[in-house]
C-alpha cells in the first residue's frame, strides 16, 4: 500500500481548525482540577475530621474508573435525566440546547481533580517537616503557612507532573468525540472518511498531538527552570 502524503497534509490542514477545542477542554479541566485538587489535598494533608476519610474513599473510587466510562455515564445521565429535572424546575433549556463540550469538560475535570489532588499531596509530603515547624514556631497561622511555605515549596516540585497531567488530558480529550465533541481526532476521522485515507489521516493527527506535547514540555521546563532559579536566589 502506498502512503498518500497529500492526503495526510489535507487531513492536517482540516484537523488543525479544531485544535482550539482540543486545547480548550483540557485547559479548563486542568484549571478546575488544580483548584479543587488543591482544596482536597489540603483537607487530606491536615487530616480534616470526617471529610478527609470520605475524600480518600472518593478519590480511590474514581482512580479506578476509566475516563471513557465517566464520559459515557455523564452523557447518558444528562441525556435521560436533564429534561425531567429542567421541566420540574420550570427551566426553558433542554438537553438538546446544551453544548456537549460542557459534558467533556466535566468528565475531564473529574480526572484532573483526582490526579491533581494526588500530585499536591505528593508535593506536600516532599517538604521537610522542619520548615513547617519553623513557621509554627514564629507564630504563623495555618493559612500563612500554606501561603508562605507549603505552596511556594511544593509548586516547583509539582509543576513537571502537572505538565504531564495536561498532556494526559489532551490525549484523553480524543475520547470526547464519543459524546459528540468535534476535536482534531474526530476531524481527522471525518477527513479520512472523505478520502478513504484513514492511515494518512491518523498519522497527520498524531503529528499534531506530538507537536503540541513538545511545546507543552518545553514550556513547562522553562517555567520550572525560572521558578527554581528564583528559589535559589531567595535562599
C-alpha positions, 0 to 999 in steps of 0.5 A: 500500500502506498502512503498518500502524503497529500492526503495526510497534509489535507487531513492536517490542514482540516484537523488543525481548525479544531485544535482550539477545542482540543486545547480548550477542554483540557485547559479548563479541566486542568484549571478546575482540577488544580483548584479543587485538587488543591482544596482536597489535598489540603483537607487530606494533608491536615487530616480534616475530621470526617471529610478527609476519610470520605475524600480518600474513599472518593478519590480511590473510587474514581482512580479506578474508573476509566475516563471513557466510562465517566464520559459515557455515564455523564452523557447518558445521565444528562441525556435521560435525566436533564429534561425531567429535572429542567421541566420540574424546575420550570427551566426553558433549556433542554438537553438538546440546547446544551453544548456537549463540550460542557459534558467533556469538560466535566468528565475531564475535570473529574480526572484532573481533580483526582490526579491533581489532588494526588500530585499536591499531596505528593508535593506536600509530603516532599517538604521537610517537616522542619520548615513547617515547624519553623513557621509554627514556631514564629507564630504563623497561622495555618493559612500563612503557612500554606501561603508562605511555605507549603505552596511556594515549596511544593509548586516547583516540585509539582509543576513537571507532573502537572505538565504531564497531567495536561498532556494526559488530558489532551490525549484523553480529550480524543475520547470526547468525540464519543459524546459528540465533541468535534476535536482534531481526532474526530476531524481527522476521522471525518477527513479520512472518511472523505478520502478513504485515507484513514492511515494518512489521516491518523498519522497527520493527527498524531503529528499534531498531538506530538507537536503540541506535547513538545511545546507543552514540555518545553514550556513547562521546563522553562517555567520550572527552570525560572521558578527554581532559579528564583528559589535559589536566589531567595535562599 
